[in-house]
Amino acid sequence: MVGGSNSSSSNSTYAAILDSGSTGTRIHVFRFNQSLQLIHIDDDFEYYYKVTPGLSSYTDSPEEVVESVMTLLVRAESVVLEEYQAVTPLRLGVAPSPSSLSSHLSLLSLFLY
């Protein structure tokens, strides 16, 4: 699934970012060479997928947070070469409104413990 003109897997690394906001949660996956230049994933320099609604919609059903985020992680796993999955950093960015910050953090803590 990974391709492009600079597709040598032995010289590349990946990074994945979960971006959670009020309208949805997105996964961004990037691939880099040793010089930190972006390498194509399929036809683009980024793999992107979004699920809706935003995490703040799940305050009464935290199990749906797990389902939503797992959907994104499975998508990311499908583009990161298996040999790199265990070492690919995953970062979380949260952009909630101030009123929903505590609920976002509570729901996301399910993945930290």
PDB file as gemmi writes it, atoms N, CA and C in Angstrom:
CRYST1    1.000    1.000    1.000  90.00  90.00  90.00 P 1                      
ATOM      1  N   MET A   1       0.815  -1.194   0.000  1.00  0.00           N  
ATOM      2  CA  MET A   1       0.000   0.000   0.000  1.00  0.00           C  
ATOM      3  C   MET A   1       0.864   1.266   0.000  1.00  0.00           C  
ATOM      4  N   VAL A   2       2.066   1.165   0.512  1.00  0.00           N  
ATOM      5  CA  VAL A   2       2.946   2.321   0.551  1.00  0.00           C  
ATOM      6  C   VAL A   2       3.716   2.373  -0.750  1.00  0.00           C  
ATOM      7  N   GLY A   3       3.813   3.560  -1.340  1.00  0.00           N  
ATOM      8  CA  GLY A   3       4.512   3.657  -2.609  1.00  0.00           C  
ATOM      9  C   GLY A   3       5.143   5.007  -2.792  1.00  0.00           C  
ATOM     10  N   GLY A   4       5.496   5.306  -4.023  1.00  0.00           N  
ATOM     11  CA  GLY A   4       6.096   6.589  -4.329  1.00  0.00           C  
ATOM     12  C   GLY A   4       7.499   6.410  -4.844  1.00  0.00           C  
ATOM     13  N   SER A   5       8.092   7.500  -5.288  1.00  0.00           N  
ATOM     14  CA  SER A   5       9.407   7.413  -5.902  1.00  0.00           C  
ATOM     15  C   SER A   5      10.507   7.138  -4.893  1.00  0.00           C  
ATOM     16  N   ASN A   6      10.306   7.485  -3.641  1.00  0.00           N  
ATOM     17  CA  ASN A   6      11.303   7.256  -2.604  1.00  0.00           C  
ATOM     18  C   ASN A   6      10.798   6.201  -1.637  1.00  0.00           C  
ATOM     19  N   SER A   7      10.453   5.025  -2.135  1.00  0.00           N  
ATOM     20  CA  SER A   7       9.760   4.061  -1.295  1.00  0.00           C  
ATOM     21  C   SER A   7      10.666   3.024  -0.636  1.00  0.00           C  
ATOM     22  N   SER A   8      11.941   3.263  -0.536  1.00  0.00           N  
ATOM     23  CA  SER A   8      12.834   2.316   0.119  1.00  0.00           C  
ATOM     24  C   SER A   8      12.465   2.183   1.587  1.00  0.00           C  
ATOM     25  N   SER A   9      11.924   1.028   1.955  1.00  0.00           N  
ATOM     26  CA  SER A   9      11.429   0.858   3.317  1.00  0.00           C  
ATOM     27  C   SER A   9      12.549   0.822   4.344  1.00  0.00           C  
ATOM     28  N   SER A  10      13.763   0.442   3.958  1.00  0.00           N  
ATOM     29  CA  SER A  10      14.842   0.333   4.931  1.00  0.00           C  
ATOM     30  C   SER A  10      15.342   1.689   5.401  1.00  0.00           C  
ATOM     31  N   ASN A  11      15.009   2.744   4.703  1.00  0.00           N  
ATOM     32  CA  ASN A  11      15.485   4.072   5.069  1.00  0.00           C  
ATOM     33  C   ASN A  11      14.359   5.012   5.477  1.00  0.00           C  
ATOM     34  N   SER A  12      13.225   4.468   5.881  1.00  0.00           N  
ATOM     35  CA  SER A  12      12.112   5.349   6.200  1.00  0.00           C  
ATOM     36  C   SER A  12      11.596   5.113   7.607  1.00  0.00           C  
ATOM     37  N   THR A  13      10.810   6.064   8.065  1.00  0.00           N  
ATOM     38  CA  THR A  13      10.149   5.977   9.356  1.00  0.00           C  
ATOM     39  C   THR A  13       8.779   6.628   9.223  1.00  0.00           C  
ATOM     40  N   TYR A  14       7.911   6.332  10.154  1.00  0.00           N  
ATOM     41  CA  TYR A  14       6.550   6.854  10.126  1.00  0.00           C  
ATOM     42  C   TYR A  14       6.258   7.635  11.396  1.00  0.00           C  
ATOM     43  N   ALA A  15       5.235   8.460  11.332  1.00  0.00           N  
ATOM     44  CA  ALA A  15       4.687   9.136  12.507  1.00  0.00           C  
ATOM     45  C   ALA A  15       3.180   9.226  12.309  1.00  0.00           C  
ATOM     46  N   ALA A  16       2.433   9.027  13.390  1.00  0.00           N  
ATOM     47  CA  ALA A  16       0.971   9.098  13.327  1.00  0.00           C  
ATOM     48  C   ALA A  16       0.478  10.104  14.359  1.00  0.00           C  
ATOM     49  N   ILE A  17      -0.505  10.886  13.963  1.00  0.00           N  
ATOM     50  CA  ILE A  17      -1.071  11.909  14.843  1.00  0.00           C  
ATOM     51  C   ILE A  17      -2.582  11.747  14.877  1.00  0.00           C  
ATOM     52  N   LEU A  18      -3.125  11.612  16.076  1.00  0.00           N  
ATOM     53  CA  LEU A  18      -4.571  11.656  16.282  1.00  0.00           C  
ATOM     54  C   LEU A  18      -4.922  13.096  16.605  1.00  0.00           C  
ATOM     55  N   ASP A  19      -5.845  13.645  15.880  1.00  0.00           N  
ATOM     56  CA  ASP A  19      -6.252  15.039  16.034  1.00  0.00           C  
ATOM     57  C   ASP A  19      -7.727  15.051  16.413  1.00  0.00           C  
ATOM     58  N   SER A  20      -8.003  15.382  17.666  1.00  0.00           N  
ATOM     59  CA  SER A  20      -9.375  15.337  18.161  1.00  0.00           C  
ATOM     60  C   SER A  20      -9.925  16.741  18.323  1.00  0.00           C  
ATOM     61  N   GLY A  21     -11.071  16.979  17.724  1.00  0.00           N  
ATOM     62  CA  GLY A  21     -11.724  18.275  17.829  1.00  0.00           C  
ATOM     63  C   GLY A  21     -13.223  18.112  17.977  1.00  0.00           C  
ATOM     64  N   SER A  22     -13.927  19.210  17.941  1.00  0.00           N  
ATOM     65  CA  SER A  22     -15.368  19.172  18.172  1.00  0.00           C  
ATOM     66  C   SER A  22     -16.144  18.553  17.015  1.00  0.00           C  
ATOM     67  N   THR A  23     -15.587  18.582  15.806  1.00  0.00           N  
ATOM     68  CA  THR A  23     -16.317  18.060  14.647  1.00  0.00           C  
ATOM     69  C   THR A  23     -15.947  16.628  14.293  1.00  0.00           C  
ATOM     70  N   GLY A  24     -14.925  16.092  14.924  1.00  0.00           N  
ATOM     71  CA  GLY A  24     -14.515  14.729  14.624  1.00  0.00           C  
ATOM     72  C   GLY A  24     -13.100  14.470  15.094  1.00  0.00           C  
ATOM     73  N   THR A  25     -12.654  13.252  14.881  1.00  0.00           N  
ATOM     74  CA  THR A  25     -11.293  12.861  15.214  1.00  0.00           C  
ATOM     75  C   THR A  25     -10.654  12.333  13.942  1.00  0.00           C  
ATOM     76  N   ARG A  26      -9.427  12.761  13.709  1.00  0.00           N  
ATOM     77  CA  ARG A  26      -8.721  12.427  12.486  1.00  0.00           C  
ATOM     78  C   ARG A  26      -7.410  11.714  12.809  1.00  0.00           C  
ATOM     79  N   ILE A  27      -6.991  10.862  11.889  1.00  0.00           N  
ATOM     80  CA  ILE A  27      -5.660  10.267  11.975  1.00  0.00           C  
ATOM     81  C   ILE A  27      -4.863  10.777  10.781  1.00  0.00           C  
ATOM     82  N   HIS A  28      -3.660  11.217  11.044  1.00  0.00           N  
ATOM     83  CA  HIS A  28      -2.727  11.649  10.003  1.00  0.00           C  
ATOM     84  C   HIS A  28      -1.509  10.740  10.130  1.00  0.00           C  
ATOM     85  N   VAL A  29      -1.091  10.131   9.041  1.00  0.00           N  
ATOM     86  CA  VAL A  29       0.113   9.304   9.039  1.00  0.00           C  
ATOM     87  C   VAL A  29       1.071   9.893   8.017  1.00  0.00           C  
ATOM     88  N   PHE A  30       2.311  10.080   8.450  1.00  0.00           N  
ATOM     89  CA  PHE A  30       3.355  10.619   7.586  1.00  0.00           C  
ATOM     90  C   PHE A  30       4.493   9.613   7.516  1.00  0.00           C  
ATOM     91  N   ARG A  31       5.211   9.630   6.413  1.00  0.00           N  
ATOM     92  CA  ARG A  31       6.379   8.775   6.217  1.00  0.00           C  
ATOM     93  C   ARG A  31       7.551   9.662   5.815  1.00  0.00           C  
ATOM     94  N   PHE A  32       8.710   9.406   6.425  1.00  0.00           N  
ATOM     95  CA  PHE A  32       9.895  10.233   6.214  1.00  0.00           C  
ATOM     96  C   PHE A  32      11.084   9.367   5.830  1.00  0.00           C  
ATOM     97  N   ASN A  33      12.031   9.985   5.106  1.00  0.00           N  
ATOM     98  CA  ASN A  33      13.300   9.301   4.877  1.00  0.00           C  
ATOM     99  C   ASN A  33      14.281   9.735   5.968  1.00  0.00           C  
ATOM    100  N   GLN A  34      15.534   9.302   5.872  1.00  0.00           N  
ATOM    101  CA  GLN A  34      16.521   9.622   6.908  1.00  0.00           C  
ATOM    102  C   GLN A  34      16.821  11.109   7.006  1.00  0.00           C  
ATOM    103  N   SER A  35      16.563  11.863   5.950  1.00  0.00           N  
ATOM    104  CA  SER A  35      16.768  13.318   5.966  1.00  0.00           C  
ATOM    105  C   SER A  35      15.513  14.068   6.402  1.00  0.00           C  
ATOM    106  N   LEU A  36      14.518  13.325   6.874  1.00  0.00           N  
ATOM    107  CA  LEU A  36      13.226  13.870   7.308  1.00  0.00           C  
ATOM    108  C   LEU A  36      12.436  14.529   6.185  1.00  0.00           C  
ATOM    109  N   GLN A  37      12.686  14.092   4.958  1.00  0.00           N  
ATOM    110  CA  GLN A  37      11.863  14.527   3.836  1.00  0.00           C  
ATOM    111  C   GLN A  37      10.669  13.590   3.746  1.00  0.00           C  
ATOM    112  N   LEU A  38       9.509  14.149   3.417  1.00  0.00           N  
ATOM    113  CA  LEU A  38       8.305  13.333   3.294  1.00  0.00           C  
ATOM    114  C   LEU A  38       8.400  12.386   2.108  1.00  0.00           C  
ATOM    115  N   ILE A  39       7.923  11.170   2.314  1.00  0.00           N  
ATOM    116  CA  ILE A  39       7.863  10.149   1.278  1.00  0.00           C  
ATOM    117  C   ILE A  39       6.391   9.848   1.030  1.00  0.00           C  
ATOM    118  N   HIS A  40       6.053   9.581  -0.209  1.00  0.00           N  
ATOM    119  CA  HIS A  40       4.659   9.291  -0.550  1.00  0.00           C  
ATOM    120  C   HIS A  40       4.111   8.070   0.188  1.00  0.00           C  
ATOM    121  N   ILE A  41       2.862   8.180   0.595  1.00  0.00           N  
ATOM    122  CA  ILE A  41       2.034   7.054   1.019  1.00  0.00           C  
ATOM    123  C   ILE A  41       0.939   7.015  -0.028  1.00  0.00           C  
ATOM    124  N   ASP A  42       0.955   6.001  -0.853  1.00  0.00           N  
ATOM    125  CA  ASP A  42       0.094   5.950  -2.039  1.00  0.00           C  
ATOM    126  C   ASP A  42       0.389   7.165  -2.914  1.00  0.00           C  
ATOM    127  N   ASP A  43      -0.599   7.993  -3.193  1.00  0.00           N  
ATOM    128  CA  ASP A  43      -0.404   9.117  -4.114  1.00  0.00           C  
ATOM    129  C   ASP A  43      -0.184  10.453  -3.422  1.00  0.00           C  
ATOM    130  N   ASP A  44      -0.041  10.456  -2.118  1.00  0.00           N  
ATOM    131  CA  ASP A  44       0.071  11.718  -1.389  1.00  0.00           C  
ATOM    132  C   ASP A  44       1.184  11.613  -0.351  1.00  0.00           C  
ATOM    133  N   PHE A  45       1.483  12.724   0.295  1.00  0.00           N  
ATOM    134  CA  PHE A  45       2.507  12.738   1.338  1.00  0.00           C  
ATOM    135  C   PHE A  45       1.925  12.475   2.722  1.00  0.00           C  
ATOM    136  N   GLU A  46       0.621  12.261   2.799  1.00  0.00           N  
ATOM    137  CA  GLU A  46      -0.033  12.046   4.078  1.00  0.00           C  
ATOM    138  C   GLU A  46      -1.197  11.082   3.874  1.00  0.00           C  
ATOM    139  N   TYR A  47      -1.373  10.182   4.854  1.00  0.00           N  
ATOM    140  CA  TYR A  47      -2.594   9.389   4.887  1.00  0.00           C  
ATOM    141  C   TYR A  47      -3.500  10.075   5.899  1.00  0.00           C  
ATOM    142  N   TYR A  48      -4.764  10.251   5.551  1.00  0.00           N  
ATOM    143  CA  TYR A  48      -5.712  10.991   6.381  1.00  0.00           C  
ATOM    144  C   TYR A  48      -7.046  10.258   6.393  1.00  0.00           C  
ATOM    145  N   TYR A  49      -7.646  10.167   7.586  1.00  0.00           N  
ATOM    146  CA  TYR A  49      -8.983   9.596   7.699  1.00  0.00           C  
ATOM    147  C   TYR A  49      -9.673  10.261   8.884  1.00  0.00           C  
ATOM    148  N   LYS A  50     -10.980  10.510   8.744  1.00  0.00           N  
ATOM    149  CA  LYS A  50     -11.738  11.209   9.783  1.00  0.00           C  
ATOM    150  C   LYS A  50     -12.974  10.413  10.162  1.00  0.00           C  
ATOM    151  N   VAL A  51     -13.258  10.388  11.468  1.00  0.00           N  
ATOM    152  CA  VAL A  51     -14.515   9.830  11.958  1.00  0.00           C  
ATOM    153  C   VAL A  51     -15.275  10.935  12.686  1.00  0.00           C  
ATOM    154  N   THR A  52     -16.588  10.857  12.617  1.00  0.00           N  
ATOM    155  CA  THR A  52     -17.444  11.819  13.306  1.00  0.00           C  
ATOM    156  C   THR A  52     -18.436  11.042  14.162  1.00  0.00           C  
ATOM    157  N   PRO A  53     -18.980  11.642  15.181  1.00  0.00           N  
ATOM    158  CA  PRO A  53     -18.827  13.014  15.650  1.00  0.00           C  
ATOM    159  C   PRO A  53     -17.558  13.172  16.482  1.00  0.00           C  
ATOM    160  N   GLY A  54     -17.378  14.358  17.036  1.00  0.00           N  
ATOM    161  CA  GLY A  54     -16.243  14.627  17.907  1.00  0.00           C  
ATOM    162  C   GLY A  54     -16.357  13.850  19.213  1.00  0.00           C  
ATOM    163  N   LEU A  55     -15.235  13.688  19.901  1.00  0.00           N  
ATOM    164  CA  LEU A  55     -15.212  12.899  21.129  1.00  0.00           C  
ATOM    165  C   LEU A  55     -16.113  13.454  22.220  1.00  0.00           C  
ATOM    166  N   SER A  56     -16.346  14.753  22.217  1.00  0.00           N  
ATOM    167  CA  SER A  56     -17.202  15.330  23.258  1.00  0.00           C  
ATOM    168  C   SER A  56     -18.634  14.820  23.157  1.00  0.00           C  
ATOM    169  N   SER A  57     -19.000  14.253  22.025  1.00  0.00           N  
ATOM    170  CA  SER A  57     -20.339  13.683  21.859  1.00  0.00           C  
ATOM    171  C   SER A  57     -20.505  12.375  22.625  1.00  0.00           C  
ATOM    172  N   TYR A  58     -19.407  11.808  23.097  1.00  0.00           N  
ATOM    173  CA  TYR A  58     -19.452  10.503  23.745  1.00  0.00           C  
ATOM    174  C   TYR A  58     -19.372  10.571  25.268  1.00  0.00           C  
ATOM    175  N   THR A  59     -19.656  11.691  25.857  1.00  0.00           N  
ATOM    176  CA  THR A  59     -19.488  11.815  27.306  1.00  0.00           C  
ATOM    177  C   THR A  59     -20.338  10.819  28.086  1.00  0.00           C  
ATOM    178  N   ASP A  60     -21.469  10.404  27.538  1.00  0.00           N  
ATOM    179  CA  ASP A  60     -22.330   9.445  28.227  1.00  0.00           C  
ATOM    180  C   ASP A  60     -22.079   7.999  27.807  1.00  0.00           C  
ATOM    181  N   SER A  61     -21.204   7.796  26.846  1.00  0.00           N  
ATOM    182  CA  SER A  61     -20.921   6.428  26.379  1.00  0.00           C  
ATOM    183  C   SER A  61     -19.452   6.295  25.991  1.00  0.00           C  
ATOM    184  N   PRO A  62     -18.576   6.210  27.000  1.00  0.00           N  
ATOM    185  CA  PRO A  62     -17.136   6.164  26.725  1.00  0.00           C  
ATOM    186  C   PRO A  62     -16.707   4.975  25.874  1.00  0.00           C  
ATOM    187  N   GLU A  63     -17.479   3.895  25.865  1.00  0.00           N  
ATOM    188  CA  GLU A  63     -17.105   2.748  25.030  1.00  0.00           C  
ATOM    189  C   GLU A  63     -17.108   3.123  23.554  1.00  0.00           C  
ATOM    190  N   GLU A  64     -17.909   4.120  23.185  1.00  0.00           N  
ATOM    191  CA  GLU A  64     -17.926   4.568  21.793  1.00  0.00           C  
ATOM    192  C   GLU A  64     -16.658   5.343  21.437  1.00  0.00           C  
ATOM    193  N   VAL A  65     -16.010   5.938  22.440  1.00  0.00           N  
ATOM    194  CA  VAL A  65     -14.724   6.599  22.205  1.00  0.00           C  
ATOM    195  C   VAL A  65     -13.709   5.555  21.765  1.00  0.00           C  
ATOM    196  N   VAL A  66     -13.688   4.449  22.478  1.00  0.00           N  
ATOM    197  CA  VAL A  66     -12.752   3.377  22.150  1.00  0.00           C  
ATOM    198  C   VAL A  66     -13.002   2.895  20.723  1.00  0.00           C  
ATOM    199  N   GLU A  67     -14.250   2.676  20.372  1.00  0.00           N  
ATOM    200  CA  GLU A  67     -14.591   2.217  19.024  1.00  0.00           C  
ATOM    201  C   GLU A  67     -14.157   3.228  17.964  1.00  0.00           C  
ATOM    202  N   SER A  68     -14.406   4.501  18.236  1.00  0.00           N  
ATOM    203  CA  SER A  68     -14.060   5.559  17.289  1.00  0.00           C  
ATOM    204  C   SER A  68     -12.553   5.635  17.065  1.00  0.00           C  
ATOM    205  N   VAL A  69     -11.801   5.636  18.153  1.00  0.00           N  
ATOM    206  CA  VAL A  69     -10.348   5.747  18.043  1.00  0.00           C  
ATOM    207  C   VAL A  69      -9.749   4.466  17.460  1.00  0.00           C  
ATOM    208  N   MET A  70     -10.289   3.318  17.814  1.00  0.00           N  
ATOM    209  CA  MET A  70      -9.778   2.065  17.254  1.00  0.00           C  
ATOM    210  C   MET A  70      -9.967   2.017  15.743  1.00  0.00           C  
ATOM    211  N   THR A  71     -11.058   2.576  15.246  1.00  0.00           N  
ATOM    212  CA  THR A  71     -11.266   2.660  13.797  1.00  0.00           C  
ATOM    213  C   THR A  71     -10.102   3.395  13.146  1.00  0.00           C  
ATOM    214  N   LEU A  72      -9.683   4.493  13.771  1.00  0.00           N  
ATOM    215  CA  LEU A  72      -8.576   5.281  13.228  1.00  0.00           C  
ATOM    216  C   LEU A  72      -7.250   4.534  13.330  1.00  0.00           C  
ATOM    217  N   LEU A  73      -7.034   3.854  14.446  1.00  0.00           N  
ATOM    218  CA  LEU A  73      -5.778   3.125  14.620  1.00  0.00           C  
ATOM    219  C   LEU A  73      -5.657   1.966  13.629  1.00  0.00           C  
ATOM    220  N   VAL A  74      -6.763   1.297  13.349  1.00  0.00           N  
ATOM    221  CA  VAL A  74      -6.751   0.221  12.350  1.00  0.00           C  
ATOM    222  C   VAL A  74      -6.424   0.790  10.976  1.00  0.00           C  
ATOM    223  N   ARG A  75      -6.985   1.948  10.664  1.00  0.00           N  
ATOM    224  CA  ARG A  75      -6.679   2.604   9.383  1.00  0.00           C  
ATOM    225  C   ARG A  75      -5.193   2.946   9.292  1.00  0.00           C  
ATOM    226  N   ALA A  76      -4.638   3.492  10.369  1.00  0.00           N  
ATOM    227  CA  ALA A  76      -3.215   3.837  10.375  1.00  0.00           C  
ATOM    228  C   ALA A  76      -2.360   2.587  10.212  1.00  0.00           C  
ATOM    229  N   GLU A  77      -2.742   1.534  10.897  1.00  0.00           N  
ATOM    230  CA  GLU A  77      -2.000   0.281  10.818  1.00  0.00           C  
ATOM    231  C   GLU A  77      -1.970  -0.269   9.391  1.00  0.00           C  
ATOM    232  N   SER A  78      -3.003   0.019   8.628  1.00  0.00           N  
ATOM    233  CA  SER A  78      -3.067  -0.499   7.260  1.00  0.00           C  
ATOM    234  C   SER A  78      -2.064   0.168   6.318  1.00  0.00           C  
ATOM    235  N   VAL A  79      -1.541   1.338   6.680  1.00  0.00           N  
ATOM    236  CA  VAL A  79      -0.586   2.018   5.797  1.00  0.00           C  
ATOM    237  C   VAL A  79       0.845   1.998   6.322  1.00  0.00           C  
ATOM    238  N   VAL A  80       1.020   1.708   7.605  1.00  0.00           N  
ATOM    239  CA  VAL A  80       2.373   1.632   8.166  1.00  0.00           C  
ATOM    240  C   VAL A  80       2.872   0.201   7.970  1.00  0.00           C  
ATOM    241  N   LEU A  81       4.028   0.074   7.337  1.00  0.00           N  
ATOM    242  CA  LEU A  81       4.595  -1.258   7.124  1.00  0.00           C  
ATOM    243  C   LEU A  81       4.715  -1.985   8.459  1.00  0.00           C  
ATOM    244  N   GLU A  82       4.419  -3.267   8.456  1.00  0.00           N  
ATOM    245  CA  GLU A  82       4.384  -4.053   9.692  1.00  0.00           C  
ATOM    246  C   GLU A  82       5.679  -3.941  10.491  1.00  0.00           C  
ATOM    247  N   GLU A  83       6.803  -3.925   9.814  1.00  0.00           N  
ATOM    248  CA  GLU A  83       8.095  -3.857  10.509  1.00  0.00           C  
ATOM    249  C   GLU A  83       8.294  -2.551  11.272  1.00  0.00           C  
ATOM    250  N   TYR A  84       7.486  -1.522  10.983  1.00  0.00           N  
ATOM    251  CA  TYR A  84       7.607  -0.222  11.647  1.00  0.00           C  
ATOM    252  C   TYR A  84       6.491   0.055  12.649  1.00  0.00           C  
ATOM    253  N   GLN A  85       5.488  -0.789  12.720  1.00  0.00           N  
ATOM    254  CA  GLN A  85       4.332  -0.493  13.560  1.00  0.00           C  
ATOM    255  C   GLN A  85       4.681  -0.357  15.037  1.00  0.00           C  
ATOM    256  N   ALA A  86       5.541  -1.208  15.546  1.00  0.00           N  
ATOM    257  CA  ALA A  86       5.876  -1.170  16.971  1.00  0.00           C  
ATOM    258  C   ALA A  86       6.701   0.053  17.355  1.00  0.00           C  
ATOM    259  N   VAL A  87       7.366   0.674  16.391  1.00  0.00           N  
ATOM    260  CA  VAL A  87       8.236   1.812  16.703  1.00  0.00           C  
ATOM    261  C   VAL A  87       7.712   3.137  16.152  1.00  0.00           C  
ATOM    262  N   THR A  88       6.540   3.121  15.547  1.00  0.00           N  
ATOM    263  CA  THR A  88       5.967   4.355  15.003  1.00  0.00           C  
ATOM    264  C   THR A  88       5.360   5.173  16.131  1.00  0.00           C  
ATOM    265  N   PRO A  89       5.830   6.410  16.322  1.00  0.00           N  
ATOM    266  CA  PRO A  89       5.249   7.235  17.385  1.00  0.00           C  
ATOM    267  C   PRO A  89       3.816   7.630  17.046  1.00  0.00           C  
ATOM    268  N   LEU A  90       2.989   7.655  18.070  1.00  0.00           N  
ATOM    269  CA  LEU A  90       1.601   8.088  17.953  1.00  0.00           C  
ATOM    270  C   LEU A  90       1.410   9.247  18.912  1.00  0.00           C  
ATOM    271  N   ARG A  91       1.007  10.370  18.391  1.00  0.00           N  
ATOM    272  CA  ARG A  91       0.791  11.564  19.210  1.00  0.00           C  
ATOM    273  C   ARG A  91      -0.670  11.950  19.152  1.00  0.00           C  
ATOM    274  N   LEU A  92      -1.113  12.628  20.196  1.00  0.00           N  
ATOM    275  CA  LEU A  92      -2.500  13.048  20.294  1.00  0.00           C  
ATOM    276  C   LEU A  92      -2.572  14.557  20.386  1.00  0.00           C  
ATOM    277  N   GLY A  93      -3.381  15.150  19.536  1.00  0.00           N  
ATOM    278  CA  GLY A  93      -3.663  16.577  19.604  1.00  0.00           C  
ATOM    279  C   GLY A  93      -5.141  16.760  19.888  1.00  0.00           C  
ATOM    280  N   VAL A  94      -5.460  17.572  20.877  1.00  0.00           N  
ATOM    281  CA  VAL A  94      -6.854  17.810  21.249  1.00  0.00           C  
ATOM    282  C   VAL A  94      -7.142  19.286  21.096  1.00  0.00           C  
ATOM    283  N   ALA A  95      -8.211  19.599  20.375  1.00  0.00           N  
ATOM    284  CA  ALA A  95      -8.605  20.996  20.187  1.00  0.00           C  
ATOM    285  C   ALA A  95     -10.065  21.192  20.604  1.00  0.00           C  
ATOM    286  N   PRO A  96     -10.385  20.874  21.862  1.00  0.00           N  
ATOM    287  CA  PRO A  96     -11.768  21.031  22.295  1.00  0.00           C  
ATOM    288  C   PRO A  96     -12.069  22.460  22.711  1.00  0.00           C  
ATOM    289  N   SER A  97     -13.332  22.740  22.843  1.00  0.00           N  
ATOM    290  CA  SER A  97     -13.719  24.021  23.418  1.00  0.00           C  
ATOM    291  C   SER A  97     -13.390  23.959  24.904  1.00  0.00           C  
ATOM    292  N   PRO A  98     -13.162  25.108  25.542  1.00  0.00           N  
ATOM    293  CA  PRO A  98     -12.835  25.093  26.975  1.00  0.00           C  
ATOM    294  C   PRO A  98     -13.871  24.346  27.814  1.00  0.00           C  
ATOM    295  N   SER A  99     -15.129  24.413  27.428  1.00  0.00           N  
ATOM    296  CA  SER A  99     -16.173  23.758  28.220  1.00  0.00           C  
ATOM    297  C   SER A  99     -16.123  22.239  28.125  1.00  0.00           C  
ATOM    298  N   SER A 100     -15.525  21.708  27.066  1.00  0.00           N  
ATOM    299  CA  SER A 100     -15.484  20.250  26.919  1.00  0.00           C  
ATOM    300  C   SER A 100     -14.103  19.659  27.177  1.00  0.00           C  
ATOM    301  N   LEU A 101     -13.153  20.478  27.608  1.00  0.00           N  
ATOM    302  CA  LEU A 101     -11.787  19.996  27.811  1.00  0.00           C  
ATOM    303  C   LEU A 101     -11.731  18.845  28.802  1.00  0.00           C  
ATOM    304  N   SER A 102     -12.379  18.981  29.948  1.00  0.00           N  
ATOM    305  CA  SER A 102     -12.287  17.922  30.954  1.00  0.00           C  
ATOM    306  C   SER A 102     -12.905  16.624  30.452  1.00  0.00           C  
ATOM    307  N   SER A 103     -14.007  16.709  29.702  1.00  0.00           N  
ATOM    308  CA  SER A 103     -14.612  15.473  29.194  1.00  0.00           C  
ATOM    309  C   SER A 103     -13.719  14.825  28.142  1.00  0.00           C  
ATOM    310  N   HIS A 104     -13.067  15.619  27.291  1.00  0.00           N  
ATOM    311  CA  HIS A 104     -12.127  15.067  26.303  1.00  0.00           C  
ATOM    312  C   HIS A 104     -11.002  14.327  27.012  1.00  0.00           C  
ATOM    313  N   LEU A 105     -10.425  14.963  28.012  1.00  0.00           N  
ATOM    314  CA  LEU A 105      -9.296  14.353  28.712  1.00  0.00           C  
ATOM    315  C   LEU A 105      -9.715  13.092  29.441  1.00  0.00           C  
ATOM    316  N   SER A 106     -10.891  13.100  30.044  1.00  0.00           N  
ATOM    317  CA  SER A 106     -11.380  11.909  30.734  1.00  0.00           C  
ATOM    318  C   SER A 106     -11.581  10.758  29.762  1.00  0.00           C  
ATOM    319  N   LEU A 107     -12.184  11.043  28.623  1.00  0.00           N  
ATOM    320  CA  LEU A 107     -12.435   9.994  27.643  1.00  0.00           C  
ATOM    321  C   LEU A 107     -11.141   9.461  27.048  1.00  0.00           C  
ATOM    322  N   LEU A 108     -10.210  10.348  26.764  1.00  0.00           N  
ATOM    323  CA  LEU A 108      -8.952   9.916  26.155  1.00  0.00           C  
ATOM    324  C   LEU A 108      -8.063   9.175  27.142  1.00  0.00           C  
ATOM    325  N   SER A 109      -8.262   9.413  28.437  1.00  0.00           N  
ATOM    326  CA  SER A 109      -7.457   8.706  29.430  1.00  0.00           C  
ATOM    327  C   SER A 109      -7.709   7.202  29.380  1.00  0.00           C  
ATOM    328  N   LEU A 110      -8.818   6.783  28.779  1.00  0.00           N  
ATOM    329  CA  LEU A 110      -9.085   5.352  28.611  1.00  0.00           C  
ATOM    330  C   LEU A 110      -7.967   4.665  27.838  1.00  0.00           C  
ATOM    331  N   PHE A 111      -7.281   5.405  26.987  1.00  0.00           N  
ATOM    332  CA  PHE A 111      -6.226   4.826  26.160  1.00  0.00           C  
ATOM    333  C   PHE A 111      -4.859   4.904  26.821  1.00  0.00           C  
ATOM    334  N   LEU A 112      -4.759   5.636  27.902  1.00  0.00           N  
ATOM    335  CA  LEU A 112      -3.457   5.842  28.516  1.00  0.00           C  
ATOM    336  C   LEU A 112      -3.170   4.855  29.639  1.00  0.00           C  
ATOM    337  N   TYR A 113      -4.157   4.144  30.087  1.00  0.00           N  
ATOM    338  CA  TYR A 113      -3.973   3.249  31.235  1.00  0.00           C  
ATOM    339  C   TYR A 113      -4.319   1.829  30.900  1.00  0.00           C  
TER     340      TYR A 113                                                      
END                                                                             
